[in-house]
Amino acid sequence: MAQDGEHNARGISIGLTAVIVAVTEEDPRVLVARRMTHDLATPAQQGLLPLAFDTPETLPFGPFEPEHHRTLELGLRQWVAEQTGIAMRYVEQLYTFANQNRDPRELTGGPRVVSIAYLALTQETPLAGTGEAQWRSWYSFLPWEDWREGRPALIDKVIRPALTRWIDAAPDARSARARMERTAIAFGPVAGTGHFDLLRCLDRYELLYSAGLVKEAIRDAAVAAGAAGNAPPDVPDEQREAARALGTPLSLDNRRVLASALGRLRGKIDYRPVVFDLLPPEFTLLRLQKVVEALSGIELHKQNFRRTVTAGDLVEPTGQIEASGRGRPAETYRFRRDVMQEKHDVGIPLPLPKAGS
């Protein structure tokens, strides 16, 4: 009990985090910042000597300051505008992240940082602000989620063998079965039968973290050992090599936040017209398809996609032709907003990719 009281005395800090998404050409992108000076910024983000766990790349974020922020969302908008120069339009609350030691400074007496994350969709624009912000490819952080060219090779070359070693290292048969079940749910059956569930993005990231196969897991284990006065745990070379292959790390648990956002966004494609927030007012059906493919991570059959969109009354022709200089001129369309009043579910159903395809 004394330990709990000591922890509670350290207090709680509330952070506001933004996952800001755009699709440029065929590349789904997310906004990442590097510099900030508020109280929750790490030394590396403040331009100081970084700590052992410190990675400056982060989703835009800042503390909630009740004396300055009338609402959580207004606080978020202030920090995003300051760090990136972007005035966000529609945003929605994603999830609250409050795991113990998600900010490693908690291990050495810092407060528990509870972050309220928001999801915003936009079109890529030039950046300004103080955060040294950049648009980065979403799949550079979660490379196993991009199935547009078929099953990613790293699943069979890196992830499956590493997870098999993790399962084999389980302390008992019950733990091994639990690890096998998590693996099958996240990445599909080992034999390659069945389907890959596009929406289980968070499950996949958390599985890889549990198995020590992302850099953040190795980092956090070392920091926890150091805070307890112990040497960092030994990490086999093959485990480090796997972590190097599995994407770019972000500060704190920001890749977990990113995986949550991707799962939410993929789920909403099926029943809400979210993709149109990423498009200009007029677009071709090919451009619409490329945006849906970028977010879902799968390639879609051209004719089936067009039948789905037109049968759902989601778009209407503008009567204009776009001559892009690549191929034949294409007719342009606009989102038909009246469909929001006519139907309960307004989206584009996605097929399930085969786990072994």
C-alpha positions in Angstrom: 0.0 0.0 0.0 2.8 2.4 0.8 4.2 1.9 -2.7 0.8 2.7 -4.2 0.6 5.9 -2.1 4.1 6.9 -3.1 3.2 6.5 -6.8 -0.1 8.4 -6.4 1.7 11.3 -4.8 3.6 11.9 -8.0 0.5 13.1 -9.7 -0.9 12.8 -13.2 -0.2 14.9 -16.2 -2.7 15.1 -19.1 -1.4 15.1 -22.6 -3.1 15.8 -25.9 -1.9 13.9 -28.9 -2.8 14.3 -32.6 -2.7 11.6 -35.3 -3.0 13.8 -38.4 -3.4 11.7 -41.6 -3.1 12.6 -45.3 -2.8 10.6 -48.5 -0.4 12.1 -51.1 -0.3 10.4 -54.5 -0.6 6.8 -53.3 1.3 7.2 -50.0 -0.6 7.4 -46.7 1.2 9.9 -44.5 1.2 10.9 -40.9 2.5 14.1 -39.4 5.5 13.8 -37.1 7.2 16.5 -35.1 10.7 16.7 -33.5 11.0 19.9 -31.5 8.9 21.4 -28.6 9.5 23.1 -25.3 6.5 22.4 -23.2 6.6 20.5 -19.9 5.9 17.0 -21.4 8.6 17.3 -24.1 11.5 14.9 -23.6 15.1 16.3 -23.6 15.7 15.2 -27.2 12.5 17.1 -28.3 13.8 20.1 -26.4 17.1 20.0 -28.2 19.0 18.9 -25.1 21.2 15.9 -24.4 18.8 12.9 -24.9 18.1 10.3 -22.3 18.7 6.6 -23.0 15.1 6.0 -24.0 14.7 9.3 -26.0 13.6 9.4 -29.6 12.8 13.0 -30.8 10.3 11.9 -33.5 6.8 12.1 -32.0 3.2 12.7 -32.9 2.3 16.3 -32.3 1.3 16.7 -28.6 1.3 19.0 -25.6 -0.1 19.2 -22.1 -3.6 20.1 -21.3 -3.5 23.4 -19.5 -6.9 24.1 -17.8 -6.0 27.7 -17.2 -5.4 28.3 -20.9 -7.5 25.6 -22.6 -11.3 26.0 -22.4 -11.7 22.4 -23.8 -9.5 19.4 -24.5 -10.0 19.9 -28.3 -9.1 23.6 -28.2 -5.9 22.7 -26.4 -5.1 20.1 -29.0 -5.7 22.6 -31.8 -3.4 25.1 -30.2 -0.5 22.7 -29.9 -0.9 21.4 -33.4 -1.1 24.9 -34.9 2.0 25.9 -32.9 4.0 22.9 -33.8 3.0 22.3 -37.4 1.2 25.5 -38.7 -1.9 23.4 -39.5 -5.4 24.5 -38.6 -7.3 21.2 -38.3 -10.8 20.9 -39.5 -12.8 17.8 -38.2 -11.1 15.8 -35.4 -12.5 13.0 -33.4 -11.3 11.5 -30.1 -9.5 8.2 -30.6 -8.6 6.7 -27.3 -7.1 7.5 -23.9 -3.6 6.0 -23.2 -2.7 5.7 -19.6 -0.5 2.6 -19.1 1.9 2.7 -16.2 5.4 3.9 -17.3 4.3 4.7 -20.8 6.5 7.7 -20.2 9.7 6.1 -18.8 10.4 9.2 -16.7 7.6 7.8 -14.4 10.1 5.2 -13.3 12.3 7.8 -11.8 9.7 9.9 -10.0 7.9 11.6 -12.9 4.1 11.8 -13.1 1.9 9.3 -14.8 1.2 10.8 -18.3 -2.3 10.2 -19.5 -2.6 11.1 -23.2 -5.9 11.7 -24.9 -5.4 11.0 -28.6 -7.3 12.5 -31.5 -7.6 11.5 -35.1 -7.7 14.2 -37.9 -7.9 13.8 -41.6 -6.6 16.4 -44.0 -4.8 17.0 -47.3 -1.1 17.5 -47.3 -0.1 21.1 -47.0 3.2 23.0 -46.5 4.2 23.0 -42.8 5.3 25.8 -40.5 5.4 26.2 -36.8 8.1 25.4 -34.2 8.0 21.6 -34.2 10.2 20.9 -37.3 7.2 18.8 -38.5 7.4 16.4 -41.4 5.0 14.3 -43.3 6.1 10.7 -43.0 4.9 7.5 -44.7 2.5 5.6 -42.3 3.9 2.3 -43.3 7.5 3.2 -42.4 6.3 2.8 -38.8 4.0 -0.2 -39.4 5.4 -2.0 -42.4 3.6 -5.3 -41.8 0.3 -3.5 -42.5 0.9 -2.7 -46.2 -0.6 -5.6 -48.3 -1.1 -3.6 -51.5 1.5 -5.8 -53.3 0.4 -8.9 -51.6 1.5 -10.5 -48.3 4.5 -8.5 -47.0 7.7 -10.5 -47.3 8.8 -9.5 -43.8 5.9 -11.5 -42.2 7.4 -14.8 -43.3 11.1 -13.7 -43.3 11.2 -11.9 -40.0 8.0 -11.9 -38.0 6.9 -15.5 -38.2 10.3 -17.0 -37.3 10.7 -14.5 -34.5 7.3 -15.2 -33.0 8.0 -19.0 -33.3 11.1 -18.5 -31.2 9.1 -16.5 -28.7 6.4 -19.2 -28.5 9.1 -21.9 -28.0 10.6 -19.8 -25.2 7.4 -19.7 -23.2 7.8 -20.9 -19.6 5.1 -23.5 -19.8 2.6 -25.2 -22.1 -0.3 -23.0 -21.2 1.8 -19.8 -21.9 2.9 -21.3 -25.2 -0.7 -22.0 -26.3 -1.7 -18.4 -25.3 1.1 -17.1 -27.4 0.2 -19.3 -30.4 -3.4 -18.0 -30.2 -2.4 -14.4 -30.1 -0.2 -15.0 -33.1 -2.9 -16.7 -35.1 -5.4 -14.0 -34.3 -3.1 -11.1 -35.2 -1.4 -12.5 -38.3 -3.6 -15.3 -39.4 -3.0 -19.1 -39.2 0.6 -20.3 -39.6 -0.3 -22.4 -42.6 -1.5 -19.3 -44.5 -5.2 -20.3 -44.6 -8.0 -18.1 -43.5 -8.1 -14.3 -43.7 -5.9 -11.5 -42.4 -8.1 -9.2 -40.3 -7.3 -5.6 -41.5 -8.7 -4.1 -38.3 -6.4 -5.8 -35.8 -3.7 -3.2 -36.1 -3.3 -2.6 -32.4 -3.3 -6.4 -31.7 -0.5 -6.9 -34.1 1.6 -4.1 -32.7 1.0 -5.1 -29.1 1.9 -8.7 -29.9 5.2 -7.6 -31.5 5.9 -5.4 -28.4 5.1 -8.3 -26.0 7.5 -10.5 -28.0 10.3 -7.9 -27.8 10.3 -7.4 -31.6 10.0 -3.7 -31.8 12.7 -1.2 -30.7 10.4 0.4 -28.1 10.1 -3.0 -26.3 13.9 -3.4 -26.1 14.2 0.2 -25.0 11.6 0.0 -22.3 13.0 -3.2 -20.8 16.4 -1.6 -20.6 15.1 1.6 -18.9 13.0 -0.4 -16.4 16.1 -2.5 -15.5 18.2 0.6 -15.1 15.6 2.3 -12.8 15.6 -0.8 -10.6 19.4 -0.7 -10.4 19.9 -3.7 -12.7 21.8 -4.2 -15.9 19.8 -4.2 -19.1 18.5 -7.7 -20.1 20.5 -9.6 -22.7 19.0 -9.2 -26.2 19.9 -11.9 -28.8 21.3 -10.6 -32.1 18.4 -12.1 -34.0 15.9 -10.2 -31.9 17.7 -6.9 -32.5 17.9 -7.6 -36.2 14.1 -8.3 -36.2 13.5 -5.0 -34.4 15.6 -3.1 -36.9 13.5 -4.6 -39.7 10.1 -3.8 -38.2 9.8 -0.1 -38.7 10.9 3.3 -37.4 10.4 3.8 -33.6 8.6 6.8 -32.2 8.8 8.5 -28.9 7.1 6.9 -25.9 4.2 4.6 -27.0 3.4 6.7 -30.1 3.5 3.7 -32.5 0.8 2.1 -30.3 -1.2 5.2 -30.7 -0.6 5.1 -34.5 -1.7 1.4 -34.7 -4.9 2.3 -32.8 -5.6 5.1 -35.3 -5.0 2.9 -38.3 -7.4 0.3 -37.0 -10.1 2.9 -36.2 -9.7 4.4 -39.7 -9.9 1.1 -41.5 -13.0 0.2 -39.6 -14.7 3.5 -40.4 -14.1 3.1 -44.2 -16.8 0.4 -44.2 -19.6 2.6 -42.8 -18.6 6.3 -42.8 -17.4 8.5 -45.8 -14.1 9.3 -44.1 -12.0 8.9 -47.3 -13.6 12.0 -48.8 -12.0 14.2 -46.2 -8.7 13.2 -47.8 -9.7 14.2 -51.3 -10.2 17.5 -53.1 -13.8 18.5 -53.9 -13.5 16.9 -57.4 -11.6 13.7 -58.0 -11.5 10.7 -60.4 -12.7 7.3 -59.4 -9.1 6.1 -59.8 -7.9 8.7 -57.3 -10.7 7.6 -54.9 -9.6 4.0 -55.2 -6.0 4.8 -54.5 -6.9 6.6 -51.3 -9.0 3.7 -50.1 -6.2 1.3 -51.0 -3.6 3.5 -49.2 -5.6 3.4 -45.9 -6.8 -0.2 -46.1 -3.4 -1.5 -47.1 -4.9 -3.8 -49.8 -5.3 -3.6 -53.6 -8.9 -3.5 -54.8 -10.4 -4.9 -58.0 -11.0 -1.8 -60.2 -14.4 -2.8 -61.7 -15.7 -4.2 -58.4 -14.7 -1.0 -56.6 -16.4 1.2 -59.1 -19.6 -0.8 -59.0 -19.6 -0.6 -55.2 -19.1 3.2 -55.2 -21.7 3.9 -57.9 -24.3 1.4 -56.5 -23.9 3.0 -53.1 -24.8 6.5 -54.5 -21.7 7.9 -52.8 -20.6 10.0 -55.7 -22.0 12.0 -58.6 -20.4 13.1 -61.9 -19.3 16.8 -62.2 -19.5 16.8 -66.0 -15.9 17.7 -66.1 -12.9 15.8 -67.5 -9.4 15.7 -65.9 -6.5 15.5 -68.2 -3.6 14.5 -66.0 -1.1 13.8 -68.8 -1.0 10.1 -67.8 -3.3 7.9 -69.9 -6.7 8.8 -71.1 -8.6 11.8 -69.7 -10.9 10.7 -66.9 -14.3 11.9 -65.7 -14.4 13.7 -62.4 -16.8 13.1 -59.5 -17.8 14.7 -56.2 -19.0 13.3 -53.0 -22.8 13.2 -52.9 -23.6 14.6 -49.4 -27.3 13.9 -49.6 -26.4 10.2 -49.1 -25.7 11.0 -45.4 -29.4 11.7 -44.9 -30.6 8.8 -47.0 -28.6 5.9 -45.5 -27.4 4.9 -42.0 -24.2 3.3 -43.2 -22.3 5.3 -45.8 -19.0 3.7 -46.7 -17.0 1.4 -48.9 -17.0 -2.3 -47.8 -13.5 -3.8 -47.9 -12.7 -7.4 -48.9 -10.7 -9.6 -46.5 -7.2 -10.5 -47.8 -6.2 -14.1 -47.6 -3.6 -14.6 -44.8 -1.4 -16.5 -47.2 -1.9 -14.3 -50.4 
